[in-house]
């Protein structure tokens, strides 16, 4: 199963925030918009490494990328996307690991940490994603 198919199926199955945005995109568009964990200016190799060390959060990051891409540019949608990263990451952690597995709590901590980093430092990536979408119109 391709990662795009897994993204669609998991997002829908778990009722993740932003799952509706996946349906708007072709596989090609998903590959262009969803760049792994990390901002677009990180080298691909670095984003791949971060994603590889945080596989449970990859879907949360992809949905976060889509929420940035389809946003209207408001501060409200910026914050909403970042909060959704933490919420989706928590759902994914709970789905992947039972309550007694310490990895569950490590993933949840990382989801909140990544969301906080995005809230503090991610505005440029947010604006860039919107500008990319508008330029393609």
N, C-alpha and C positions, 0 to 999 in steps of 0.2 A: 504494500500500500504506500503510495506517495505521501510525503509529509503534508501536501495540500489536502489530500483526501482525509488524512488523519486529523488535521486541523479542523476541517468542516465537521467530521463525525464527532470528535470529542467536544468541540465547542457547543454543538447542538445537543448532544447527549447530556452534558453536565449543566446546560443552561448558562454558559458563561456570558458575561457582559461583552457585547460586541460581536456575538455569534452571527447576528443578522448581517453584519458587514462582509463576512466571508462569502455569503451568498451573492453579493453584488459583483464579485470578482471572478475572472477566469483564472486558471492555474498560472498562466503567464503573468497576469497582473499581480497575483499573490507573490510570485517569485520576485517581482520587481519591488513591491512595497515592503514585504516582510524580510528584513535583513538580519535576523538573528538578534541576540541580546547585545545591545550596545548601539550607540548613535552612528549615523551614516558616515561620520568623519573618522571613526575608528577603522583601521585597516581590516579588510575582510578576514584575514588570518586571526586577528585579535578577537573579532566578534565570534568567529568559529570556535575559538578556544573557550571563551566565556560561555557560549551556548553548550559546548560539550561538557563543561563542568556543572552546568545547571539544566540538564535535559528536561526536568519536570516543569521548568518555567518557560520553555521555548514557546508553547502555545499561548501563554499569557503575554509574552513579548510580541508575538505575531499579532494578537488582537490589539495590543497597545499601539503597534505600528499602524494598524488599520484605523483605529480611533483617531490618531493624529492625522492621518491622510485625509479622512473624510470629515474632519472637524470644520467648523465655521470660523475659526480663528479667535474665538472668545476665550477669556481667562477661565470661564466656567467649564468649557469643554476640555481645556488643557488639564485642569485639576481633576475633572471627572475621569479622564483617560488614565491619569496616574493612580487615582484611587482604585480604578478597575483593575490595574495591574496587580495591586496588592490583594484585592478580593479574589480575582481569578487564580492567582498563585496559591492562595489559601485553599480554594476549592480543589485545585489540581493536586496539591500536597495531600489533602485529606483523601482524595480518590486513589492516589498512588501508594500511600503508606498507612498502615493501621495506627491507632492511637499510641501504641506502645513502642513504635519504631522511632528512634531519635531523628532519623532523616526527615520525618514529617515536619518537625519543629525547626530544623535547619532550613528547609525549603521555605516554610512560612516566614521565618526571619529574613531570609534573602529576598523574598517577594516584597516585603515591606521596606527593606533597605533599598532595593532597586527603585521602588516607587518614590521613595523620599529623594533619592538622587535625581530622578527624572523631574520631580517637582522643583527641586532647587536649581538644576543645571540644564534641564531639557527644553527650555523654551525655543532655542534656536532650531533644534531638531523638529519641534512642533511646527514652527513657521515654515521651515524648509519643506516638510511633508505636504503642507497645504499648498505652497507655491508650486511644488512638483505636480500636484493634481490639477491646479488651475492652468499650468503651462501646457498640459496634455489635452486640454479642451479645444 
